[in-house]
Amino acid sequence: MRSSPRSASPPRTRQRSRVREANEAVKGARLAAGELGLDRYNLRPLLEKLGVVYRDATES
């Protein structure tokens, strides 16, 4: 059984927070550099499967 976040010890909680913050910084930098969430989270195959056609702003 997994322990709940409330049962985590303070040092472990701090460590998890630091890891999460580092991951968020990497994700934020990639998105700020222009990477689309669509690609970051590998959503194009799902959209294609659902029949959704993605068009970027440069397409008419």
RAGI-V605159 format. One line per field, one symbol per residue. phi: phi as a letter, one per 40 degrees, with the letter a starting at -180 (. if undefined). psi: psi as a letter, one per 30 degrees, with the letter a starting at -180 (. if undefined). burial: b if it has 24 or more other C-alpha atoms within 12 Angstrom, else e. Layout:
phi: ???
psi: ???
burial: ???
This chain:
phi: .cccdccccdccccccccccccccccccccccchccddcdbfcdccccccgcbcbccccb
psi: kkllfffkleeeeeeeeeeeeeeeeeeeeeefffkkeeeeghfeeeeeefgkkkklffk.
burial: eeeeeeeeeeeeeeeeeeeeeeeeeeeeeeeeeeeeeeeeeeeeeeeeeeeeeeeeeeee
